[in-house]
């Protein structure tokens, strides 16, 4: 068997193919989260005002992730489909289209940050020194937003081509550089200037820029399944149109999820500090259960895309089912541990008895619905990998805004904060329940290249 990633994905052992994609994606996601944690760790040495400034700016920065993740979703889906069909010409056009869209989005992010960043921070309640510090950090991050955009494009291209391991190495390299540069530019060590929280922003932008540069150098030199040719740097209108068709609903899924998280936090905050703290602890612990599913779903997306391109419908479907089975094997034991040892686990993060009680109920409630949520997590990403992002968007919208939100708004004032936990559980399980019929209908399984 060839060691070409495409050959493994379209004709090799599916379990091996899935793990060759999912494991690097999971570690890459963890590394990506370290950017924010690294900034927060070093900035924390400057005091609570600096932490609050970075935290407030981070909320605004999350807004641009809608554009970036939508573009990455479309890039991964299109590259995997064309490479699966052995249509390298259109795979190349898809990557060029992604780069052009990335440059356009980068300009929007930079201009939007310069013109409206301070206004948004004021609307969030920032003022005085907090406003000035937060805007300084935000402006550098937004002006340098192209580094994040291009890093995501390079990684999405590599993942779509089946080379998730290289994408992981690039992200880890950028994170290590950020860890090195943060203290140098924040505290002015040696010959470096002391820029405070602005230094954290500069270090992050530079680290991501280096990561993106490495990514595109790798693509220009060529990986086993794809090579970017600068002399043939062109695309066409139909390719750009398809990017919008796939990417807008893909980014919309992120928007729906982030907005609902904000709404749930506001509802929880209305019950006081203990409920807010319990919700915060709960969602952090919840992420430990969810991150492997995101990676397995991402791996299944590449498997689905390449096998549909190669005309292997059954293999594409089987890849999604295998990913779902592996996720169930992980999340069910985690759910059992959360249910049995919820108070002990929560007590690792707080000593407040009321917060421990509230967060323990959160974990026990949510964990009951992990098996059905696991199905939705994988199948929605598998469908995205087929380029059908609208059904996943609709399923998420209905689950979150037709099921979850009314439950929270109606029951929370009547029976208290535990209604918020049940509302979240309803939304999580609703996504799985709603996407199953569409996946089983096989309407997503259109073979060959995109037309």
N, C-alpha and C positions, 0 to 999 in steps of 0.2 A: 504494500500500500504506500502511495506517495505521501511525503510529509507536507504536501501542500494543504493549507487549511481547508480550501474548497473541497478537495477530494475526501477529507475526513468528514466534512459536514454533509456532503451530498451522497456519499457511498460508504463511509466508514462506520465504525461503531458509534451509535448515537449517544450512548452514555459518555464515552470518552470525548466526543465532540462537545457535548453540553458542558462537561466540567472544564474543558480547555477554554471555554468562553466564560462560564459563570464565575469560576473562582477568581480569575484576574479582574473581572468586572466588580466583584464584591470588594476585593482589596483596593481597587482603584476608587470605588465609592468611599471607602473608609478614609483613604488618603485625601480625597477631595474635601471631606469634612474637616480634615486637619488644618486646612488653610484658615478657617474661621477660629478654630480652637487655638491655633498658634498665636494669631493676632491677639485674641482675648487674653491668653496667658501672659504675654509680655507686656501688653498695654495695661494689664491689671496692676503691674508694678508702679504705674503712674498715679493710681488712686481711683476712687469710685467714679469721679467725673469722667475720666478717660474711658472707663468701661462702659458707662452709660452712653457716651458719645459714639463709640464704635457699635454698640448694640443698636442704637437708634438708626444709625446709618445703614446697618446691616438689614434692617427691615425694608428700607427703600431699595437696597441692592437686590433683594430677593425678587423685586418686581421685574427686573430685567431677565431673570431666569426663565420667565415665560417665553421670551423670544429665543433664548439660547437653547432651551430644551426642545422647543418645537422644531427648531432648525436641526438639532442633533437627531431627533426622532426621524425626520424626513430623510436626512443623510444616511442614517443606518439602514432604513427600509429600502431606499433606492439603490444604494451601493450593493447591499446583499442580494437584492433581486437580480440586478444586471450581472453581477459576478456569478451567481448561480446559473444564469442562462449563458454564461461564457461570452457575454456581450461587453467586452472591455471598452469599446468605443463609447457606449452610452454610460457605462460606469464612470468613465473619465469625465464625460459631460456633466454627470450628476455632481461629481466632486467640485468641478469648476463652478457650477451653479451655486453650490453650497458656499463656496468661498466668496462669490460675488454678493450673495445675500448677507453673508457674515460681515463684509465690509460696509454694506448699507445699514445693517442693524447696529454696527459699531458706531457709525456716525449719528444715528438716532439716539443711542444711549449717551454719547458724549454731549451732544447738543441739548438733549433733555435734562441731563444732569446739571449743565451749566446754567440753563435758563430757569428750570423749575425745581431743582434740588432743594434750595433753601426754602421755597414756598411750601413744599411737601413737609419738610422738617418742622416748619412753624405750625402747620396744620396738625402735626402729631404732638404738639405741645412743647417743642424745643424753644428755648429763649436764652439770651445772655451768652455766657461762656459755653454752655452746653451746645447752643445753636452754632456758634462759631467753630467749635472743635468738630462737631459732627459734620458740618458742611465741608470743612477742609478735608477730612478723611473721605467723605462721599465724593467730592469733586475729583480727587485723584483717582479713585476707583472707577468712576464713570468715564473720565477722559481716557483712562487706560483699559476701558471695557473690551477693546478689540483683542487684548491678550487672552481674556477668558473665552471670548467668542471663538477665536481661532484654535485655542487649545481643545475646546469641545468639538470643533469640526474635525480636527486631526484625529482625535480619539474615536469619534463616531465613524469616521472613514475606516480606520483600522479595525474597529469592532465589526463593522459591516462586511469587511473583507475576511473576517474570521481570525484576525490577529489581535485578540484582546490582551494577550500577554505584553506586547510591545506598548499598547496604550497604557497599561498599568505601570510599566516601568517609567514611561514619560511622566505620568502624574506623580509618582513617588519621587522622581528626580526633582520636579518642581517644588514639591512639599519640603524636601530636604534643604533646597536652596532657600526657601522662605524661612525655615527655622534658623538658618545661619544668618540671613540678612536682617531679620526682624530686630534682634538686639543691637546690631551694629547701627542701624539707622534710627531706631527709637531712642537709644541712650547715648549715641555719639561715641562709640568705643573707638579708640585709636584715631586714625585720620578721618573717620567718617563723621558727617555732620549730625548734630543732635536735633532730630526733627519731631520727636514725640510721636503722637498717634499718626501724624502725616507720614512718618517714616515707616510705620506698619503698612500703610496703604501702598507706598512706593515699593517696599520690599515684595509685597504680594503681586503687584502689577508686573514688576520685573521678573519674578520667579515664573509667573504664568507665561510671560512673553518668551522666556528662554524655553519653557516646556513646549509652547506652540512652535517655536523655531525648530527645535529638535524633531518634533512631530512631522513638520513639512519637509525637513531634510530627509527623514526616513522615507517619506512617501515619494520624494523626488528620486532618491536612490533606488526605491522599489522594495516592496515586501513580496512574499512568495505569490500572493494572489492579486497584487495591484501595484501600478506605478503611475505617478503623476508626471506628465510631460509638459514642461513649460512652453515648448515650441508649439504645442497644440492646445493652447489655453483658450478654449471657446466653448460655448454652450448654445442652446437655442430657446426660443420662447416657450415651446411645449414643455421643456424640462423645468423651466422656471415656474410655469403654471402648476405643474405637478407638485413642486415643492410647496407651494401655497396650499394646495389641496390636502396634502398630508401634514404639513407642518403647523398650519393654523389650528386645526382641532387637537394636534398633539400638544402644542403649547397651551391650548385652552384647558386641557386636563390638569396641567400644573396650576393654572390660574384658579380653576374651580377648587382644587384641593387646598391651596394656600389661603384663599379667601374664606373657606369654611373653617380652617384652623384659626384664623383671626376672629371669626364670629363666635366660635366655641370658647375661645379665650375671654372674649368680652362677656359672654354669658356667665362663665365661671367666676370672673372677677366681681360680678355683681353679688356673689355670695360671700365675699371676703377673702382675706389673705390665705387662710387654711385651704380653702377649696382651690384657689389659684395655684398654690404650691403643690397640692395633690395632683392637679391636672398637669402641671409642668413636669413633675416627677414621672407621672404615668406615661406621658407621651415620649419621654426620653427612654424609659424602659421598653415601651412598645416598639421603638425603633430597632432594638436588638432583635426582636422577632421578625421585623419587616425587612431589614436590609438584605438578608440572604434571598428573600423572595424577589426583591427588585433585581438582583443579579441573575437569578435563575430565569426570571421573566425576560431580562435583556438577552441572555443566552438563547432562549427559545425564539426570540424575535429574529436573531440572525439565522438560526436554523430554519425557521419558517420561510424567511425571505429567500435564502439561497436555494432551498429545496423547491419552492414554488417556481423560482426562476429556472430550475433544472427539470421542472415538470413532475416532481415527486410529491404529489398531494398527500398520499398516505404517510410518507416519511415526515412531511412537515407536520401533519397532525400528531403523529407518534412522538415527535420531538417535544411538542407542547405538553403532551400527556406525561412523558417521562419527567420533564421539569416540574410539573405539578406534583407528581408522586414524590420526588425528592424533597420538595418544599414541605409537603405534608409530613414526611419522615422527620423533618427538623422542627416544624412549628407545633406539632401536637405534643411532643415531650416538653417543649418550652412552655406551652400553655398549661400543662399539668403542673410543672414546677411553679409557675406563677400562681396558679390557683391554690396549691397546697401551702406554699411558703411566702405568700404575698406580704404579710406583715413583716416578716424577717428581712425580706428583700428591700422593702421600702425603708425600713429602719436604718439601712446603710447610708441613706441620704438625709435623714432628718431625725431629730429626737422628739419632735412635737407629736403628742399622742393623737390629737385630732387629725393632723395631716396624715399620719400613718394609717389611721382607720379609713379615711376617705380614699387615699391612694390604693390601699389594699382592696377596697371594694371595686375601684376602677380596674385593677389588674384582673380580679376574679370575674368581673363582668365581661371585659373585652376578650379574655382568653377563651371563654366559652364559644366564641364565634370565629376563632382562628382557622378551623378547618375549611369553612366556607369562604373566608376571606382569602385563604391561600389559593383557592381555585381562581377567584377573580383576579388576583395579583398577576398570576402567570398568564391566564388566558387573555386578559386585556393587553398585555405587552406582546403576546404572540400575534394577536390581531393587528396591533400597531405595526409589527414587523412585516405583515402582509401588505402594509400600506393603507389599511382600513382604519384610520384613526377616528372617523366620525362615529361609528357604533360605540367605541369605547368612551368617547366624549359624552354621548347621549346617556349611556349606562351610568357614568359617573355623575352626570347632572341630576338624573332622576334619583339615584341613590342618596346623594348628598342634600339636594335642595327640595325634592318632593317627599322623601322619606325622613332623612335625619333632621333637617332644620325644623319642620313642623313639630316633630316629637319633642325636640328641645324647647322650643318656644311655648308649646302648650303645656307640657308636663312639668318643666322645671319650676315655674312659679307655684305650682300646686303641690308637688311632692318633694321638692328640694333638689339639691345638686346631683343626687344619684340619677336623676332623669337625664342629666347630661351624658353620664357614662352609657346609659342604655341607648340614647340617641346616637352616639358615636358607634356603638355596636350594630345598630340597625343600618347605619350608612355603610359600614365596612362590609357587612354580610350582603347588603343590597347590591353592591357592585358585582359580587360573585354570582348571585342569583340571576341578575339581569343579563350578564354577558354569556352565560352558559347556552341559552337557546340560540343565540346568534352563532356562537362557535360551532355548535352541533349542526346548524343548518348548512355549513360549509360554503356559505356565500362569499366568504373571504378568500376561498381557495381558488383563485384564478391563476393559472399557470403561465409560464413564459415571462417575457420581459414586459414592463409597463408599456402600454400603448396609448 
